[in-house]
Every structure is written in C-alpha cells, then in structure tokens.
Amino acid sequence: MKKEPNKNFNFLLTASAFSNLADGIAGFAYPWLFSLITRDPLLISLTVLLATLPQLIFVLFAGVIADKFNRKNILIFTRILQVLLTLSFILLIYFNLDSIPKTVPIVEPEFNRKFLLITVFYIGAFIFGMLEVTRDNAAQSFLPQVVSKDELPKSNGRLFGFELVANNFLGAPIAGFLIGLSLVTPFILGTFLLLLSVFFITAIKGDFERAEKSASNQTTINLIKEGVSWLSHQILLRRLAIYTGIANFFGSMQFPIMILFGQEILGLDSVQFAFLAYGGAVGGLVGSLVAEKINKRIGESKTLLISIALFGIGGFVPFITSNPFVVAAAFGVTSFGSVLWNVQAVSIRQALIPDKLMGRVNSVYRLLALGLTPLGALFGGFIVKITENSFSREFAIRFPFLICGIFMFILFLTAPKLLSQKLIDKTKNITID
C-alpha cells in the first residue's frame, strides 16, 4: 500500500494542483456571475449556505464512504461528476447570455429567466457541495496511505501551499480575466483542469482497496457511531474541531458579502477583485513553507495560538479600511494563520486516527469543524440585510468583519489553557488503538 510513496505523492500533489486551480476559477466565477443576477445579500448568502450545507447533513455519510470504498476511486468518481455538472451549467449560461447583465448592476436587475437561473444556481451549489465533502474527506483519509506518518506535516504543508497558489495566485486572476472575455470561458477551462486531475489520480499506483472487510457487514449507522465514539474519547481532537468550527462560523459570515464589499466599497471590477486574492495567496504560500519550521521551533500549542491571533486580525481589518492594498494584506494575514492552523491540526489528526477509522473520524471532526459554516454564511447575509435597514449599506457590509474580530479575540484568550502543549504531548504519547 506504501509502494513508490514519493512518486505517488507527486501524482497526488499534481492532481490536487489541477483540481484546486479548477476550484479557484469556479470559486471566483460562480459568485461573480451570481452577483450579476442579483444584488440581494440574503439571496447571495443562500448560495454559500447550500454549497456548505452538506458539511452539516452529509459529512458523516461521506466518512463511511471513505472507509468502505477505495479512496482513490472516490477521488476519481467525484471529479468526473463535477465535470458533468459543470458541462450542464455551461450550456445553461450559454443559452442565457443575452439576458444576464455584462457589468455590475447598480440596482437589482430584472430579466427573463432570472428565477430559473437562481434556482439552478442553488441546486448546483448543493450538488457541488455534496461532491466536495465526499472528495475532501476521502483525500484527507487517502494521504496517510500514500506517505508515512513522519512525512504528514511536510506533505500537508505542500498540499496546502499548492492549494493556495492554485486557488488564489492563479485561479482567481485567471477567472477574472476570462470573465472579461465571456461568462462561460472560466467554466470551460475548469472542466479541462478537472479532467487533467483525473488523469494524475489514475496514475497513482498501489493496492488501495479497503482491508477492513468487516465494515461492509455493518450498518451505516453503526459505522458512524463507531467514528463518533472514538472521537468522543479524544479531548485534544474534540477541542481542535470545536475551535475550528467557531472560527469557520464567524469567518463564513464574510463569504457571502465579500463580492459586494469588493464591488461597492472598494470599487473593483472582476480583474481587480481577482488580484485582491493575491494577498491571501502570498500569506498562505508563506504559511505552507514555514509551518513545519515554526512548529518545530515553538511547538504546536504556540503555533495554534499565533494562528488564532492572525486569523482574528486579518478578519477584522476590512471593517476599518477601504484601501484595497491593506485589505489584500489582511487577506494575507488571515491566510497565513489559517494555513498554520490547518497544517498542525490536520497532521495531528492524521497521525492519531487509525486507518480503519480514518474516514469516519475525519467526518465527525469535519462535522464539528465545518458544520456551522452554512449557518454562518446565512447569518452573515441576514445580518447585512437587517443592519442596512437601520444603518448605511456600507456599515452593514462591513459589520460581519467586526463581529469576526471580536469573537476571534475571545478564542485567543481561551486557547492557551484549552490547547496547551501539555495536553498535546500527553495525547501524542498515548498509544491509540
């Protein structure tokens, strides 16, 4: 199962790079396109809600899938379904190009088939979310089958680094440029990149069939219970998941209004807004390169504490500035902190969880860590919608950044005690069955 680990990891890394580049293009193109259809922050937040809702309602089943079936095949199958779904979406947009505004509308646009387009957006967002949950859970469970436990921090750092470069450095600017050519071109390129990703996944060699045959004889509910039971006895992993979940809730409040913030407050067009993501890409890339070194120098606990502080600072800054360069720098600080946290948290998790339970425990962890994301997205859109009735629209759009900064500061104050190095060392020194 560990044959040709370096070569296999390089294939996995390349496949991840192409897939994340496709995700980066889609992650910019879909929200920008939707902002041309409607300016309502609540309607925009519903797309994020539906895209992330599977993290809440399907992630436990995704864990069972990752433990019962060949994880390599899961990665291939989910990408192929993404290709088919994207092709269908391309056809829909192509036949409605004449109706969709080409520039950012000042007021709420009205045109034929607007309801149809919004409905399809919502359905597509939910299906994409289902595929992403299944793919990501399988990918994190698959990595320990490709590299040794000692290589996990370094491998995760490289994966996170490539993800950020592909998503932000390349994906967003490419999407911004392609949107200027045609609304369908970003999705065409994304489809091609997903096919390239499938090619490199298939090149990974080894026997990755699930060795735990008894799992196939258990009911899905019992399999889920087994994963829940294992995690319930792990204090460190539970706390890491809860901290991640709270941070994601308040961070996701910003997602639905980020496009409106860039368009209305910063006054950016699609290309300029895409380059704003460079701040996040630089911060994330630097974080991926130094995460392992920082961890070795100051330890996991202090690294996690620094991560929380940086995430909070970066999340708060857009509340007080309209300078796009400062906002880009804030994105970089947030991204740097996020990568530091993820490299440590994911590596600890992968090193502690037994392979036979990897998919299910990962899914329970991700339920705690990501399950509140759709609620945060909806709450963010709702807050903006309500606040603009009593205050200016500009303050309403900025308000989620203030809320994020306040609550991340509270997490920072509690972390030294609840995520102490003593607890981390004690957990790592215990042999977990």
Backbone torsions as a table, in degrees:
resi	resn	phi	psi	omega
1	MET	NA	-22.5	-179.1
2	LYS	-105.8	23.0	-179.5
3	LYS	-66.4	142.4	176.8
4	GLU	47.0	53.4	-174.2
5	PRO	-60.5	-41.6	-177.9
6	ASN	-66.0	-45.7	179.4
7	LYS	-64.3	-43.5	179.2
8	ASN	-63.4	-41.1	179.2
9	PHE	-65.0	-37.9	178.1
10	ASN	-63.5	-38.5	175.1
11	PHE	-63.5	-44.3	-179.9
12	LEU	-63.7	-41.5	179.4
13	LEU	-63.4	-43.0	179.3
14	THR	-65.4	-43.5	178.0
15	ALA	-61.9	-41.3	178.9
16	SER	-64.4	-38.1	179.9
17	ALA	-62.6	-47.3	179.4
18	PHE	-64.9	-42.3	-180.0
19	SER	-64.2	-42.0	179.5
20	ASN	-71.0	-30.7	174.6
21	LEU	-64.6	-41.9	175.4
22	ALA	-62.3	-41.4	178.3
23	ASP	-64.3	-39.6	179.7
24	GLY	-63.8	-41.7	177.1
25	ILE	-64.4	-46.9	179.9
26	ALA	-66.1	-38.8	-178.4
27	GLY	-63.6	-24.0	174.9
28	PHE	-93.1	-44.8	-171.8
29	ALA	-67.3	-42.4	-178.0
30	TYR	-63.4	-50.8	178.9
31	PRO	-63.0	-38.0	-179.6
32	TRP	-65.1	-43.2	178.6
33	LEU	-62.8	-41.4	-179.5
34	PHE	-66.8	-31.9	178.5
35	SER	-70.0	-18.2	174.1
36	LEU	-79.7	-21.6	-178.3
37	ILE	-87.3	-37.8	179.4
38	THR	-146.9	150.0	176.6
39	ARG	-108.0	4.6	-176.7
40	ASP	-76.3	117.8	-177.6
41	PRO	-62.7	-30.9	179.8
42	LEU	-71.4	-41.9	176.9
43	LEU	-64.1	-38.2	178.1
44	ILE	-66.4	-40.1	-179.6
45	SER	-64.6	-27.5	179.8
46	LEU	-65.8	-30.0	176.5
47	THR	-65.0	-42.4	177.6
48	VAL	-66.3	-40.3	177.7
49	LEU	-57.2	-49.3	-176.7
50	LEU	-70.4	-33.7	179.3
51	ALA	-69.2	-31.2	-177.5
52	THR	-101.8	-8.8	-179.6
53	LEU	-56.5	-37.4	177.3
54	PRO	-58.1	-23.8	175.2
55	GLN	-62.4	-24.2	-178.2
56	LEU	-95.1	-40.4	-170.6
57	ILE	-104.7	-14.9	-173.6
58	PHE	-123.1	-12.5	-170.4
59	VAL	-62.0	-34.4	179.2
60	LEU	-66.1	-37.5	177.3
61	PHE	-70.7	-33.6	176.0
62	ALA	-62.1	-34.2	177.2
63	GLY	-66.3	-39.8	176.5
64	VAL	-63.4	-42.5	178.3
65	ILE	-59.2	-42.7	-178.3
66	ALA	-66.3	-28.5	-179.3
67	ASP	-90.0	-23.2	-177.5
68	LYS	-92.4	-25.5	-172.6
69	PHE	-122.7	164.2	179.0
70	ASN	-60.6	116.8	-173.9
71	ARG	-67.7	-32.5	176.4
72	LYS	-62.4	-44.5	179.3
73	ASN	-65.1	-33.2	177.7
74	ILE	-63.3	-42.5	179.6
75	LEU	-62.1	-37.8	179.1
76	ILE	-70.4	-48.0	-174.9
77	PHE	-62.3	-44.0	-178.4
78	THR	-65.7	-36.8	178.9
79	ARG	-67.5	-39.2	178.6
80	ILE	-63.6	-41.0	177.2
81	LEU	-64.6	-36.2	175.4
82	GLN	-61.9	-39.6	178.5
83	VAL	-60.9	-48.0	-178.6
84	LEU	-63.3	-40.2	-179.9
85	LEU	-67.4	-40.2	179.8
86	THR	-66.5	-39.6	177.9
87	LEU	-61.1	-40.3	177.7
88	SER	-64.0	-39.8	-179.9
89	PHE	-67.0	-37.3	178.3
90	ILE	-59.0	-43.6	-179.9
91	LEU	-63.8	-41.3	-179.9
92	LEU	-61.8	-47.1	-178.6
93	ILE	-66.0	-40.9	-177.5
94	TYR	-59.1	-42.8	-177.2
95	PHE	-80.6	-1.6	177.5
96	ASN	-124.3	17.3	-177.6
97	LEU	-59.9	-36.1	-176.8
98	ASP	-68.4	-22.9	-176.7
99	SER	-88.5	-33.2	-174.6
100	ILE	-76.3	130.8	177.3
101	PRO	-57.6	142.8	-178.9
102	LYS	-88.7	-22.4	178.8
103	THR	-120.4	164.3	-178.3
104	VAL	-64.8	119.7	-178.3
105	PRO	-75.3	146.7	178.7
106	ILE	-77.9	-40.5	179.4
107	VAL	-116.1	172.8	-179.8
108	GLU	-61.6	119.0	-178.2
109	PRO	-74.1	148.2	175.8
110	GLU	-128.1	126.7	179.1
111	PHE	-159.5	166.6	179.9
112	ASN	-64.2	145.8	176.8
113	ARG	66.8	16.0	178.1
114	LYS	-62.3	-44.8	179.5
115	PHE	-61.5	-40.6	179.3
116	LEU	-61.9	-46.6	-178.4
117	LEU	-63.4	-43.1	179.2
118	ILE	-63.4	-42.0	179.4
119	THR	-62.0	-45.4	179.4
120	VAL	-64.9	-38.1	175.6
121	PHE	-57.0	-46.5	-177.9
122	TYR	-64.7	-44.7	179.5
123	ILE	-63.9	-45.8	179.6
124	GLY	-62.4	-39.6	179.3
125	ALA	-61.4	-41.0	-179.4
126	PHE	-67.4	-44.8	-179.7
127	ILE	-65.2	-43.5	175.6
128	PHE	-58.1	-40.0	178.4
129	GLY	-62.4	-40.1	177.4
130	MET	-61.7	-45.0	-179.5
131	LEU	-66.7	-39.1	-178.6
132	GLU	-66.5	-42.0	177.9
133	VAL	-60.0	-46.7	-179.7
134	THR	-63.9	-44.1	-178.7
135	ARG	-66.3	-48.0	-175.8
136	ASP	-66.2	-39.3	179.2
137	ASN	-65.9	-41.1	177.9
138	ALA	-66.6	-37.6	-178.5
139	ALA	-65.6	-44.9	179.3
140	GLN	-67.9	-30.0	176.6
141	SER	-78.4	-24.9	-176.8
142	PHE	-78.5	-33.8	-175.0
143	LEU	-55.5	-44.8	178.9
144	PRO	-64.0	-14.3	173.8
145	GLN	-82.5	-13.2	-175.2
146	VAL	-104.5	-34.1	179.5
147	VAL	-126.5	162.5	178.5
148	SER	-76.1	164.9	-179.0
149	LYS	-62.0	-35.3	-179.9
150	ASP	-64.8	-25.9	-177.5
151	GLU	-90.7	-3.6	-174.2
152	LEU	-60.9	-47.9	179.9
153	PRO	-59.3	-44.6	179.8
154	LYS	-64.9	-43.6	-178.9
155	SER	-66.3	-42.3	177.4
156	ASN	-63.9	-38.5	177.4
157	GLY	-60.6	-43.1	178.9
158	ARG	-66.7	-40.0	179.1
159	LEU	-64.5	-45.0	178.6
160	PHE	-64.4	-38.3	178.9
161	GLY	-63.3	-47.4	178.5
162	PHE	-64.2	-36.6	179.4
163	GLU	-61.5	-44.6	-178.6
164	LEU	-70.3	-39.9	178.0
165	VAL	-62.7	-45.9	-178.3
166	ALA	-67.2	-43.3	-176.9
167	ASN	-69.8	-47.6	-170.1
168	ASN	-104.1	-49.2	-179.3
169	PHE	-61.5	-42.9	-173.9
170	LEU	-107.4	-47.9	-172.2
171	GLY	-60.1	-54.2	-176.8
172	ALA	-64.2	-47.9	178.4
173	PRO	-62.7	-39.0	177.5
174	ILE	-61.5	-44.4	179.9
175	ALA	-63.3	-42.4	179.5
176	GLY	-61.0	-40.6	178.1
177	PHE	-68.4	-44.3	-177.1
178	LEU	-66.8	-33.8	176.9
179	ILE	-61.2	-33.6	176.8
180	GLY	-65.0	-23.4	177.3
181	LEU	-85.0	-49.0	179.4
182	SER	-167.1	149.5	-179.0
183	LEU	-69.0	-17.6	-177.7
184	VAL	-95.0	-19.4	-173.8
185	THR	-62.0	-36.6	178.2
186	PRO	-60.9	-35.8	-177.3
187	PHE	-75.2	-31.3	176.0
188	ILE	-64.9	-46.5	178.6
189	LEU	-64.5	-40.4	178.9
190	GLY	-59.2	-38.9	177.8
191	THR	-62.4	-44.9	179.0
192	PHE	-62.0	-40.3	-179.7
193	LEU	-66.8	-37.6	177.2
194	LEU	-64.1	-37.8	177.3
195	LEU	-65.3	-39.1	175.6
196	LEU	-62.5	-39.3	178.5
197	SER	-61.5	-42.3	177.4
198	VAL	-59.9	-41.6	-179.5
199	PHE	-58.1	-45.0	-177.2
200	PHE	-75.0	-29.8	174.7
201	ILE	-64.5	-42.1	179.7
202	THR	-65.2	-21.7	-179.3
203	ALA	-77.3	-13.2	179.3
204	ILE	-69.1	127.6	-175.8
205	LYS	-103.7	146.6	176.9
206	GLY	141.0	167.0	177.8
207	ASP	-95.9	104.9	-176.5
208	PHE	-111.0	18.0	175.6
209	GLU	-66.2	147.1	-177.2
210	ARG	-70.5	124.1	-177.2
211	ALA	-78.5	-23.8	-176.9
212	GLU	-82.0	80.3	-175.8
213	LYS	-66.3	-27.7	-177.7
214	SER	-63.4	-22.7	-179.2
215	ALA	-61.4	-32.0	-178.4
216	SER	-69.2	-17.0	-179.4
217	ASN	-93.6	-4.3	179.7
218	GLN	-96.7	152.9	176.7
219	THR	-72.7	158.1	179.8
220	THR	-60.2	-40.7	-179.5
221	ILE	-63.0	-42.5	179.4
222	ASN	-66.2	-36.8	177.3
223	LEU	-64.3	-42.3	178.1
224	ILE	-63.8	-43.5	179.7
225	LYS	-59.0	-37.2	179.9
226	GLU	-63.0	-42.3	177.4
227	GLY	-67.0	-41.5	178.9
228	VAL	-63.2	-43.1	-179.2
229	SER	-62.1	-42.3	-178.3
230	TRP	-64.0	-46.8	-177.8
231	LEU	-68.6	-31.2	-177.6
232	SER	-63.3	-20.7	-179.9
233	HIS	-94.8	1.2	-177.8
234	GLN	-109.5	97.7	-175.2
235	ILE	-60.7	-45.7	-176.3
236	LEU	-61.8	-49.1	-177.5
237	LEU	-65.7	-36.0	177.4
238	ARG	-62.4	-44.8	-179.1
239	ARG	-66.9	-40.0	176.5
240	LEU	-59.9	-42.5	-179.7
241	ALA	-64.9	-42.5	-178.3
242	ILE	-67.4	-43.2	177.6
243	TYR	-60.8	-43.9	179.1
244	THR	-63.0	-40.2	-179.7
245	GLY	-63.5	-43.4	179.2
246	ILE	-64.9	-43.9	179.0
247	ALA	-62.3	-41.7	179.9
248	ASN	-67.1	-34.0	178.5
249	PHE	-61.1	-50.6	-177.1
250	PHE	-76.0	-30.5	174.4
251	GLY	-67.9	-37.5	-178.1
252	SER	-71.5	-16.2	174.3
253	MET	-60.4	-27.3	-176.7
254	GLN	-83.7	-23.4	-173.9
255	PHE	-57.2	-50.7	-174.9
256	PRO	-64.3	-29.1	-173.8
257	ILE	-100.0	0.8	-177.7
258	MET	-62.4	-40.2	177.4
259	ILE	-63.1	-45.1	178.7
260	LEU	-63.9	-38.4	178.6
261	PHE	-61.6	-45.2	-180.0
262	GLY	-67.9	-40.0	-176.0
263	GLN	-76.0	-47.2	-170.4
264	GLU	-91.1	-36.4	-176.3
265	ILE	-95.0	-43.8	179.3
266	LEU	-87.8	-17.0	177.3
267	GLY	67.2	41.5	-175.4
268	LEU	-101.5	144.5	171.6
269	ASP	-87.9	-175.7	-173.3
270	SER	-62.7	-41.4	-179.2
271	VAL	-68.5	-44.6	180.0
272	GLN	-64.1	-41.9	179.2
273	PHE	-64.6	-36.1	178.5
274	ALA	-62.9	-41.2	-179.2
275	PHE	-71.9	-18.2	174.4
276	LEU	-59.9	-30.6	-179.8
277	ALA	-68.2	-13.5	179.0
278	TYR	-60.5	-32.4	177.4
279	GLY	-58.8	-47.6	178.4
280	GLY	-64.2	-37.2	-178.9
281	ALA	-66.2	-43.8	-179.9
282	VAL	-62.8	-48.0	179.7
283	GLY	-60.7	-44.0	-180.0
284	GLY	-66.7	-39.5	179.8
285	LEU	-64.7	-46.0	177.8
286	VAL	-61.3	-41.2	178.3
287	GLY	-60.6	-41.5	-179.7
288	SER	-66.9	-29.5	-178.4
289	LEU	-79.8	-30.7	-174.3
290	VAL	-108.7	-4.6	-175.5
291	ALA	-56.9	-47.2	-178.9
292	GLU	-64.1	-40.3	-179.3
293	LYS	-67.9	-41.7	178.3
294	ILE	-63.0	-42.2	179.3
295	ASN	-59.8	-44.4	-179.3
296	LYS	-68.1	-30.2	-175.0
297	ARG	-81.9	-43.3	-174.4
298	ILE	-116.5	-7.1	179.3
299	GLY	91.1	161.6	-174.9
300	GLU	-65.0	-41.4	-174.7
301	SER	-61.7	-49.0	179.8
302	LYS	-67.0	-33.6	177.2
303	THR	-63.2	-43.7	178.5
304	LEU	-64.4	-38.8	179.8
305	LEU	-64.5	-44.9	177.2
306	ILE	-60.6	-39.1	-179.6
307	SER	-59.6	-45.3	-179.9
308	ILE	-62.4	-43.5	-179.5
309	ALA	-61.8	-45.2	-178.8
310	LEU	-65.9	-40.3	178.7
311	PHE	-62.0	-42.2	-179.7
312	GLY	-66.8	-42.6	179.7
313	ILE	-63.4	-48.2	-179.8
314	GLY	-63.9	-34.5	179.5
315	GLY	-72.1	-25.9	-176.8
316	PHE	-86.6	-34.0	-171.2
317	VAL	-52.6	-42.6	-179.5
318	PRO	-59.6	-16.5	177.7
319	PHE	-68.2	-26.8	-171.0
320	ILE	-113.8	5.8	-177.5
321	THR	-140.2	153.8	172.3
322	SER	-120.4	13.2	178.9
323	ASN	-85.8	115.8	-176.4
324	PRO	-62.2	-29.2	179.4
325	PHE	-70.9	-39.0	176.8
326	VAL	-67.1	-40.4	177.3
327	VAL	-62.2	-41.9	177.9
328	ALA	-61.3	-41.3	177.8
329	ALA	-63.9	-37.9	177.6
330	ALA	-63.6	-41.3	175.3
331	PHE	-58.3	-39.5	179.4
332	GLY	-63.8	-42.0	178.8
333	VAL	-64.1	-45.1	178.3
334	THR	-60.7	-45.7	-178.2
335	SER	-65.2	-40.7	177.5
336	PHE	-59.2	-47.5	178.9
337	GLY	-63.6	-40.1	-179.5
338	SER	-63.3	-42.9	-179.5
339	VAL	-67.7	-41.9	176.2
340	LEU	-55.1	-47.1	-179.3
341	TRP	-63.4	-49.7	-174.4
342	ASN	-64.0	-41.7	179.9
343	VAL	-60.4	-43.3	-179.8
344	GLN	-69.3	-51.1	-174.1
345	ALA	-64.8	-44.4	-178.6
346	VAL	-67.9	-41.1	-179.4
347	SER	-65.6	-41.7	176.5
348	ILE	-60.6	-44.6	-178.7
349	ARG	-63.4	-47.8	-177.9
350	GLN	-65.5	-31.8	-179.4
351	ALA	-75.1	-28.1	-174.4
352	LEU	-92.5	-31.8	-172.6
353	ILE	-81.3	130.0	175.7
354	PRO	-61.9	145.4	-175.7
355	ASP	-58.4	-38.5	-177.0
356	LYS	-65.3	-20.4	180.0
357	LEU	-109.9	1.5	-170.2
358	MET	-54.8	-48.2	-177.2
359	GLY	-64.5	-44.1	-175.7
360	ARG	-72.2	-44.3	179.1
361	VAL	-66.4	-39.7	174.7
362	ASN	-55.9	-42.5	-176.7
363	SER	-67.9	-38.8	177.2
364	VAL	-66.1	-43.2	177.2
365	TYR	-59.0	-47.1	-177.8
366	ARG	-68.3	-27.5	174.6
367	LEU	-62.8	-44.6	178.1
368	LEU	-69.3	-38.6	-174.4
369	ALA	-78.9	-34.4	-173.3
370	LEU	-119.5	-8.5	-174.9
371	GLY	-63.2	-28.0	-180.0
372	LEU	-84.9	-6.4	-178.0
373	THR	-58.2	-47.1	178.8
374	PRO	-62.9	-35.0	178.8
375	LEU	-69.6	-37.2	176.8
376	GLY	-64.1	-41.5	178.7
377	ALA	-62.2	-44.9	178.9
378	LEU	-65.5	-40.9	179.6
379	PHE	-63.3	-39.1	178.5
380	GLY	-62.2	-47.1	177.9
381	GLY	-63.8	-38.7	179.7
382	PHE	-66.0	-42.7	-179.9
383	ILE	-60.5	-44.7	179.3
384	VAL	-63.2	-43.8	-178.4
385	LYS	-60.8	-43.1	-178.5
386	ILE	-74.7	-43.1	-174.3
387	THR	-65.6	-35.0	-177.5
388	GLU	-71.1	-10.7	174.7
389	ASN	-75.9	-24.5	-177.7
390	SER	-111.4	-23.5	-179.3
391	PHE	-126.1	-177.4	178.3
392	SER	-70.0	157.2	178.2
393	ARG	-63.7	-34.7	179.2
394	GLU	-62.1	-46.5	178.3
395	PHE	-62.5	-40.2	-179.7
396	ALA	-60.4	-42.1	-179.5
397	ILE	-69.6	-31.8	179.7
398	ARG	-78.5	-25.3	-169.3
399	PHE	-54.5	-42.8	179.2
400	PRO	-58.0	-29.1	178.0
401	PHE	-67.2	-38.3	177.5
402	LEU	-64.6	-45.2	-179.5
403	ILE	-61.5	-42.9	179.5
404	CYS	-59.9	-46.9	-178.9
405	GLY	-60.8	-41.1	-179.5
406	ILE	-63.7	-48.3	-175.4
407	PHE	-74.2	-29.3	175.1
408	MET	-68.2	-31.8	175.5
409	PHE	-64.5	-39.0	177.4
410	ILE	-63.9	-42.9	177.3
411	LEU	-61.0	-40.1	-179.6
412	PHE	-60.0	-39.1	-178.3
413	LEU	-69.3	-29.8	-176.7
414	THR	-91.4	-18.7	-172.5
415	ALA	-63.8	-40.7	-176.9
416	PRO	-55.8	-34.5	-179.2
417	LYS	-84.3	-43.2	-173.4
418	LEU	-82.9	-21.4	178.5
419	LEU	-122.8	49.6	-175.8
420	SER	-71.8	155.5	177.4
421	GLN	-65.0	-31.0	177.7
422	LYS	-60.6	-44.1	179.0
423	LEU	-66.3	-41.6	-179.8
424	ILE	-62.7	-46.7	-179.7
425	ASP	-63.9	-41.5	179.7
426	LYS	-62.1	-42.8	-179.4
427	THR	-66.5	-42.0	-177.6
428	LYS	-69.2	-26.7	-177.2
429	ASN	-85.2	-11.6	177.9
430	ILE	-84.3	130.8	174.7
431	THR	-75.6	117.1	-176.2
432	ILE	-98.5	127.0	-179.9
433	ASP	-86.2	NA	NA
